Amino acid sequence: MNEGPDWRRTAPVGMVAGVLASLPRAALSIIAALIGVRNIGDPAIVVLVLVAVSGIALGWVVLGWRHHRYLIGPDDLRIEQGILSRQVRAIPYDRIHDVALREPLAARLFGLVEVAFDTGTGGKDEAKLAFVTRAEGAALRDTVRARRSGVAADAPVIAEVTPAVSETRTLFALTPGRLLLFGLFEFSLVVFAVLAGAAQQFDFLLPDLDWREWRELGGQPLQWLLGLGLAVQVIAAVLGLLLLIPIGLLTGVVRTALRDWGFRLEETSRGLRRRRGLLTRSDVVMPLERVQALVLGTGLPRRRWGWHSLRAISLAQDSKDQSHVLVPFAQAAEIAPVAALTGLPLPGDGVDWRRASARWRSDRMVLAALLPLLAGAGLLLLPLDLPAGTALVPAVILWLLAAVLAFRQYYLWRHNRHALTGDLLCSREGWLSPHLVVATPVKLQSVELRQGPLARLGDYADLHLGLAGGTLALHGLPLPEAQAMRAAMVARMAAVDFTAANLART
């Protein structure tokens, strides 16, 4: 392999961190291997096999590290990796939307970070370096950003670059008390899904018992419970379900703490910097000019007390960080300054909100109720050879369901609204868990007007707005309004030359 003075490798101790980080993913394979060798009678052969397998794995890790290197070039970042199949990536700096630093628990033990380069390709990292020292990761991020902007095309190599020092201002911080309250609202029963998956993976370790044998394993208490009446059994089942509440609350608190421990949002000269995480610490900086839209969301229980979340739809999306969460849990008064800083302020009281077409509402109500209506009529009219009167009850239930579905569409129509005011486009949707999207037409990729057969008959249309990091659509607009909104947004989009803006910024 051709070595050069500018090519660099990741930290050697990162091999140890990588092995530790991969142990949870390899746990099933390790357990299966141990179960496979336990049938070997000779302990010496078992030890020899384990030593041989460990030596091969260690050699493979070292070879992988030897063949993984990167180069900070004048125009692009190059990464080479692979043992049997070599892979070479050259990423121009102007395609790198952001550089994120992550600190998994294994890496934090050795003072290392993972550097992830986001190119906006569907929420996937185009490339990553795991692992480098914290200082080297910060310097690498600053070097890439400098060369991306063009102000440092001849900047020195990473070893001579020091992280930029800038004034920072804390916009939002999640205190431990607020984190605990947030976790209580994040009720989750995912622990049972994990246990079910583990039971499915390790079913070969469980005894092969039918339901009668499982019943016998319950012993006298279970026999006593099964011998009671149906009402007592129902009460016992309800009490069992109530026990799920503390489990769900505890799971929500633990998941929230792992994800958002130490959450801090800061304003820097580079943009908004967000740090969070307990075991895996992430450090993401999002330039303000890449923010396309904001999403203000809430849930059914938290809405009652005025708790909301704020996330950004950006040109640089990161699936591992669940898009760009700016404020995970706060009141509207705390969120408003953050939204205003991005240039997308939350709408006030004077906004001219509009609803979808009344004809679109009627069509949606009919379509939602059509299937259960027809199914109920079919039960009564078709010769199904059923006893007299037995089809009436399910038919009535289906018709009641049709009424509920139709009313749901009407209620959503009353709550879903949109507005185009100045340079802001606002869309509010949802009933039980409403969310508000605030976007600027200037940063949209496209504006598409769509009409299906019913829309052409009803003289209404949908507007689908192109966002690099998400989707936004306005449904059922009266056709003249949809055409006027599209024309207005296209005019705003065409008024800004992003090529000239980027050249001016560089």
N, C-alpha and C positions, 0 to 999 in steps of 0.2 A: 504494500500500500504506500503510495507516494505521500511522504510527509513534507509539510511546509511550515515556515515559521509562524504563519497566521492561523493555521488550523489548531483547534483546541478540542479537548475532551472534557467530559463531565468529571466531577470529583470522584476519585477512586473509592472513597468510603461510601459513595452512593451505591456501589454494588451491594453492600451489606444492607443499606436502607431498602433497596429494591427487593432483595430477598425477603426481608421482614414484611414489607408491604404486600407481597404476593402470597404470604402464608394463608390468609383467610380464603383467598380464591382457590388455593391448592389443597385446602383442608380435606375435601372429599376424596381427592386422588390419594392423599397421604394415608387416610383411613382405609381406603380400599386396598392400597399396597400392603399395609400392615396386616390386614385381614388375610390377604393372599399368601403372605410368607409365614403366617402363624402355623400353617399346616406342615411346614418343613420341620422334621424332627431334630435335626442336628443344629444346635445353637451356633456353632462355628460357621455353618453355611449361611445362616440368617445374617450374622454380623458381616460376613464377606459380601453378601448381596447388598446390604444397606450401605456399606462403605463404597462399593463400586458405583451404586446409583448416585450417592452423594458426590463422589468425585467427578462423575460425568456431568452432573448438574452444575457443580462449581466451575468446572472447566468451561462449560457453555456460557455461564454468566461472565466469566473473564473474557472470553472471546467476543461476546456481545459488546462489552465495554471497550475493548480494543478497536472494534470496527465501528464505533459510534463516535462521530466527531462533527464539529460545526465550524463554519467560517463566516465572519462578519465582513462581507465584501463592500465595495463602494456603492453598488446598486442593488444588491440582494443579499439575502441570508441563505446559506447553503448548509444542508444537513445530510450527512451520509450515515447509513446504518445498514445492518444486515450481515449475516455470516455466509450462509449458502446462497442467498439471493440478495444482492446488493441493491439498495434503494437510495437514490440521490434526489434531493428536493432543492430547488432553487426558487425562493419566494421573494419577489420584488417588494421593496419596502412600502411602496404605495398601495400594495394589496393587504398589508397587515393593518387591521383595524385596531387591534389592541394587543398588549402583552400583559398577561396575568401571571402572578406568582402564587403558587399554592404550596402549602406545607402540610403534607400528610403526617400523621403521628410518627411513623418510622423515620421520616426525613427530619422532623423537628428534633428528634433525639440527637442527631448529629449536626444540627445547625445548617441544614440544607433546604433548598426549595426546588420546586418543579416550575420551569418556565414554559408557559403555553402561549402559542402565537395564534391569535384568532383572525381568520381571514373572511369571516362572515359566510362560510360555506355551509348553510343549513344548520348552524349551531354546533358544528364539529370543529375541533382544533385541527388546523392543517398540519401542525408539527409541534413537538414538545421536546424539551430537554430535561431529563431526570437522571441525576440531580446535580445541582451546582450549589456553591455556598451562597448565603444570603447576600453578601456584598457583591459577588459576581452576578447574581441574578438581578439585583437592582441596577447595577452598572450596565448590564446587557439590555435591560428594558429602556434605560435612558438613551443608550447608543442607538438602538433601533428606532426609537421615536424621533431622535434628532435627525437621523439619516432619512427617515420617512418624510419629515417636513422639508428636507432639502437644505437646511441651514448648516448641516455638518456633513456634507458628502465626503469631505476629506478628513473627518474626525479621526483621531487616533484609535487604535484597537482597544478592546474592552479593558485590558489591564491598566490602561492609562486614563480611563474615563471614570470619574467619580459621580455618584448620584447627585442630581441637581437638588439644591436646597431652595425651598420656596416657602412662602407663608401659607399656612393652612388654617382653616376655620372649621370647627366642628359644627355640622348642621343637624345631626341627629345621633344619639347614642342610646343603646338599649341597656337599661340598668337591670341588675339581677331580679329586682321585684317585678319590673315590667316583663322581663323574659318569662318568669314563672306564670304570670297572668296570661301571657300570650300562649304558653304551652297548654294551659287549661282549656283554651278555646280551640286548640288543635287536637281535639279528641280523635283517637285513632285506635283501631283494633288490628293493626298490621302485624302485631306480635303473633296473632293466631294464624295469619297467612304464612308467616315464617315457620311456625311450628308444624303446620300442615305440610309445607314443602319439605321440611327436614324429615318428617315422618315418611313421606313418600320416597325420599332419597335413601333412607335407612330402614325401609320396611323389611329388608332381609335380616335385620337384627331383632325384629319384634317376633314374639311367638305367634305361631299360626293357629289362632283360636277363632272359633265361630262365635256368634252372639250369645249362645247359651253358656259357653265357657267364660266369656267376658262377664256375663251376669253373675256367674258363680264367684268370680274374682272380687266382686263388690262386697261379698260377705254378708253378714247378718243385717247391717244397716240398709243395704240396697234391697235385700229381700223384704225387709219390713216396709220400706217405702213403696215397693211395687205392689205390696199387698193391701195398701190403703185405697181409698176411693179415688175416682177421677178428679174430684174437686181438689183434694189434697195434692195430687200429682201436678195439677195445673198451678197451684200456689207454689209448689217447690220449683217448678220450671220458671215461674216469674221471678222468684228470689234468685235463681241461678242467673237469669238475665240481668238482674240488678247488680250482681257481683261484677258484671262486665264493665259497669260504669267506672269504678276506681281503676280497673286495669286500663281502660281506654284513656282516662285522664293521665295516669302515670306514663303511658306510652307516648302521649302527645307532648308531655313536658320533656321527656328524655330526648325525643326526636328534635324538638325545637331547640333544646340546649346544645345538642351536637351540631346543629346547623348554624344557629345564630348567636352562639356565645361570644360576647365581646363585640357585638355588632356596632360598627362606627362608620358614619358617613361624613366625609370631609370635603370641603371645597379647596382645591389646589389650583396652581397655575396651569396644570395639565387638564383639569376637568374635575369630575367627581370621583373621589377615591373611597372604595368600600372595603372594609376588612371585617371578617367574621369567621366563626368556626371554633370548635373545641378540639376535636381530634385532628381534623383537616382544616388548617387555617388558609383562607384565600385572601388575596390582596389584588383587587381589580380597580383600574382607573378607566373611566369612561369619558372621553372628550365630549363636551356639551354640544359641539356642532354635529355629532353623530346621532343625537337623540331625535327620533322621528315622531314619537308619540309617548304619552303617559297613560297609564291605566290605574285608576283609583278603584279598588275593590273592597268588598266587605263580605260578611257571611250572615246567615240567619240569626244566630245568637249574638254575635258581636255587634251587629247593626243596632241592636236595642240600646247599647251603651255608647254608640258613636265611635267604635274602633274601625279603622280602615288600614289598608296597605297601599303602597305606591310603588309601581315598577315602571321601568322605561322600556319601550320598544326601540331598539337601536340597530344601526348598521352592523354592529358587532355583537352577535348573540352568542351566549355561552350556555350550552345545555347543562353542564355540570353545576352551574351556579343558578339554575332556574331563571334564565333570562337575567335582567338587571334589576334586582329588587333594591330600591332606594330607601324605602321606609317600610319595614315589615309589619309594624303594629303601632299605630299612633292615632291621635285625634286629628280632625280636619285642620284645626288651627296650627298644629305642628307640621302638617304636610304642606300647607299652602306656601310657606316660604321656599321650600325645596322645589316645588313645582314652578314657582315664579322664577327661580334662578335658572331653570332650563329654558326659559322663554316660552313655556306653555302653561300659563297660569290657569288655575281652576276657574270655571265659569261662575260669575256672580248672579245676583238676583235679576239683572236687567236683560238676560239672554232671551231671545225670541225662539223658544222651543217649538218644534213642529212634530206632528205625528205622521205615520204612514197613511196611505190612502184608505178611505173607508171601504172602497171596493176590495182592496187587498185584505183588509180585516175580514170581510165577509167570506172571501174565497178561502182564507186560512181556516175559518171556523167550520165551513162546510167540509173541507178536506180532512180536518182532524176528526170530525164526527161521522164521516161517511162509512168507514169500515165497520165500526160497531153497530151502526144503524142497519146496514145491510145484513150483517150477521144475525141480529135479533129478528129482522123480518124473515130471514131464511129459516130460522128455527120454527116459525109459526106457519109459513106458507108452503115450504117444501115437504114432500111426503117422506119423512124420516122414520116412519113406523115407530113412533114413541107413544107411550101410554098417554091417555087424554089428560091434559092439564100440566104435564111434566115439563113442557117446553116454555110455559109462560113465565116462570120465575127467572130462568137464565136470559130470556129475551128482555124482560124488564131491566135486569141488571146491565145488560149490554146497552140498552137505551139510556139508562142513567149514566153509564160511562161515557156515552157520546155527548150527553149534555155537559158533563164535567170537562171533557176535552175541548168542547166548543167554548165554554165559559173561560177556560184557561187561555185560549187564544185571544179572546176579547180583553181579558185582564192584562195580558202582556202588551197588547196594542195600546192600552191606556198608559202603561208605564214606560214603554220604549219611545224615546224621543231623540231628535237630532237638531243641530243648529249649525249654521255657517255664519260666523260673525267676525268681521275684520280678517285677520290672518289665522283664525282658529276654527277648526272643525271639531264639534263635540257630538258624541254619540253616547246615549245612556240606555242601557239594556238590562233586563232582568227584573224579577219580582221578589223572590225570596232572598237571593244573593245578587243584588244589582252591582253593576260595574260601569264606570264612566271612562270613556276614551277621549283624550284630548290630543289632537294632531294638528300639524300645520300643513296646508296644501303645498307649500313650497318644497317640502322634503319628500313628497310622494313620488313613487316611481311611475305610476300610471293611474288613470281613471277610466274604468270600463263601465259602460251602460249595457245592462242585460235585460232582455224581455223574452219570457216564455210564451206559450200559446195563451194561457189565462191572462198574463200581463198585457198582451196585445189587445185582448178583448176588453179588459178592464181599464186600459189606458193608464197603466202605471209601469214602473221599471225599478230595477235594483242598480245601485251604484257599488261597484267593487273597487276598492282603493288599494293600490299596490304598496306594500311595506316590505322592506327587506327582511325585517325580523318578526313579522307577524301578519295578521290579516285584519281587515276592517271593511265592513259592508253596511250599506244603508238599504233596507228592504222596503219595497212597496211604496216608493215615492210617486206622487202624481207625475205623469210624464213631463209636463211643462216645467215643473219644479226640478225634476231630475236633470233635464237638459240644461236648465239655467245654472244649476249647481256644478255640473260638469264643465260648462264653459267658463265659469268663474274660477274653478280650481285649476283648469288647464292654463288660464291666463296667468295665474299666480306662479305656477310651475315654470312657464316659459319666461317669466320676467327675471329669473335668477339664472345666471350662467355660473354653474358650479365649477367649471373648468377655470374660469377667470378668478373665481373666489379662491380656489385652491392655489393658483399661481400667486395671487396677492398675499395669501397666508404664508407661502414659502419665501 
